[in-house]
Amino acid sequence: MAVIDSTRSTHEVINQPPPLEGHNLLDSDPSLLEALERENAGWGIDRVRDTGALAGTREAREHSQRSERNEPVLRAHDRYGNRIDEVELDPSWHWLLREAIERGIHSLPWTDPQPGAHVTRAALMYVWSQVGAGVMCPVSMTYSAIPALRTDSAIAGEWEPKLTSTDYDAGALAGMAMTEKQGGSDIRANTTRAERVGDGLYEITGHKWFCSYPDCDVFLTLAQTDAGVTCFVFESSDPGFQVQRLKEKLGTRDLPSSEVEFRGVQARIVGEEGRGVPTIIRMVNHTRLDCLLGSAASMRAGLVQAVHHARHRSAFGKLLAEQPAMQNVLADLAIESEAATTVAMRIARAYDEGDAEASFRRFATAVEKYWVCKRAPMHAAEALECLGGNGFVEESGMPRIYRDSPLNSIWEGSGNVAALAGEDPQWHARRVVEDLGVALQASLLVRNAPSAVADAFCAARLGAGGRAFGTLPAGVDAEPIVDRALAV
Ligand SMILES: Cc1cc2nc3c(=O)[nH]c(=O)nc-3n(C[C@H](O)[C@H](O)[C@H](O)COP(=O)(O)OP(=O)(O)OC[C@H]3O[C@@H](n4cnc5c(N)ncnc54)[C@H](O)[C@@H]3O)c2cc1C
């Protein structure tokens, strides 16, 4: 038998990029830094920079990968058969969520409501989403629950201090349970019933087909009363709240999304009886903003990896980043990402502006929630391809970005529903909303971005660009665009 000489070397590892780590996710992203200044949140820069530094560490990346690898497990019963409804989560999930909560990503504008607070929070959300999208679901729901809870001062008085606390262990998290088996968009068709049992209390019986993060302490839900669909709040410690199973999902695999049943859950009304939809919409408007931010963050995360790889990998004797066909792809991905970041931060400012921007806030959130979320999966696929086969391999982080990327478009108003919120008539809704989305992005870039970025965006998206990414027309100055895309 031949003996293998293990000291004999087969090859040297060359032409593989170093891991991208130790960079600050704010300082390497000029478009975000400029947006913070422009949208009244200059005071928040140090706070975002601190989060950006942690987000760029190997520690953060490893927690993110581990949390994704070790998916949550439902323990519905204990060994004796008693219901316990516990979800086992990896310690890395808690690390990621704890950092988000301690940084106030779920609460900043409610605890420190100064101009620019929603923008600062949006930037924190955008930066930490690049580490892991899953934990941002309870973070977003907790942030978004506050405007709905504030329709009842007693309930808000009881829950707001806990929900806005930055103490991960002593504070509380809020979730939302609206979607039922027969329909999520058409929530007026909910079948879950609430019966009055006196003293302002109701008992809810029914089910919800999606309920992300059943570990939340308190939930907003919808149920029918004699007056129609009504918004309720209940505590998850109620013994009538039962988790049936966890979904096996395409993406956000570390986030437990469950199916739940309500067996006489005790709940209180939030807002007016029979006016549950307008009450919960106060929450949904904020989660929609976070869908937009999440998709902008996903594009940014993919772009950064693509540019980094191309700067270090050679093919045919030249760095990929120096080859015109790759420059076209990278510049195209970069302008799409910058447009998404710029518009998301501008819309976040509308949440700081109160009544003065109410119409813009409502309309632009729906339009850009539709458009930016729609672009994310295509962007993720192209960014992944820039890494070649490495991009298809789990440890590059790209498959996770790709798997997660369709979610924001489904959540909180799936594509058509978001488009219909932005425009009628229905047949043309997507086309019109798409045009509106691109027009708003272009106008912001023309006013605020370097001319190379704005000119390329207008030339490609309003003019003669192709259909796939990497089809920017002649005359685009790719080099400054790609340099700006990753300032490290
Ligand atoms: C990972 C994950 C986590 C989730 N977590 C939660 C949660 O925590 N809480 C919660 O309440 N929900 C949650 N959801 C549910 C989500 O909000 C719904 O899936 C979503 O609202 C769509 O509802 P649906 O699945 O019933 O689809 P449907 O409402 O049946 O829609 C199906 C399709 O029809 C389209 N459509 C609907 N109405 C129209 C119309 N009038 N005209 C044209 N097209 C239309 C939609 O755009 C969609 O493409 C989660 C979903 C996912 C995937």
The ligand as an ORCA input file, in Angstrom:
! r2SCAN-3c Opt
* xyz 0 1
  C     -41.025     34.912      7.676
  C     -42.382     35.506      7.875
  C     -42.718     36.017      9.109
  C     -43.981     36.555      9.331
  N     -44.294     37.041     10.569
  C     -45.530     37.527     10.798
  C     -45.907     38.003     12.098
  O     -45.099     38.015     13.031
  N     -47.165     38.442     12.284
  C     -48.087     38.444     11.275
  O     -49.210     38.860     11.498
  N     -47.767     38.022     10.030
  C     -46.516     37.566      9.774
  N     -46.176     37.112      8.525
  C     -47.218     37.034      7.509
  C     -47.130     38.074      6.427
  O     -47.372     39.343      6.947
  C     -48.147     37.624      5.354
  O     -47.633     36.442      4.759
  C     -48.407     38.695      4.338
  O     -49.102     39.754      4.914
  C     -49.209     38.163      3.144
  O     -50.348     37.501      3.566
  P     -50.679     36.030      3.032
  O     -49.470     35.181      3.243
  O     -51.934     35.562      3.649
  O     -50.872     36.193      1.478
  P     -52.207     36.654      0.721
  O     -52.845     37.773      1.459
  O     -53.023     35.476      0.426
  O     -51.582     37.208     -0.622
  C     -51.063     36.325     -1.635
  C     -50.635     37.153     -2.824
  O     -51.763     37.864     -3.346
  C     -51.470     39.242     -3.466
  N     -52.689     40.022     -3.212
  C     -53.375     40.144     -2.066
  N     -54.425     40.969     -2.228
  C     -54.417     41.357     -3.521
  C     -55.257     42.206     -4.302
  N     -56.307     42.836     -3.776
  N     -54.958     42.379     -5.600
  C     -53.875     41.756     -6.148
  N     -53.058     40.955     -5.465
  C     -53.327     40.759     -4.156
  C     -50.379     39.518     -2.446
  O     -49.575     40.633     -2.846
  C     -49.586     38.209     -2.480
  O     -48.631     38.253     -3.505
  C     -44.922     36.587      8.275
  C     -44.566     36.089      7.024
  C     -43.322     35.553      6.814
  C     -42.984     35.002      5.463
*
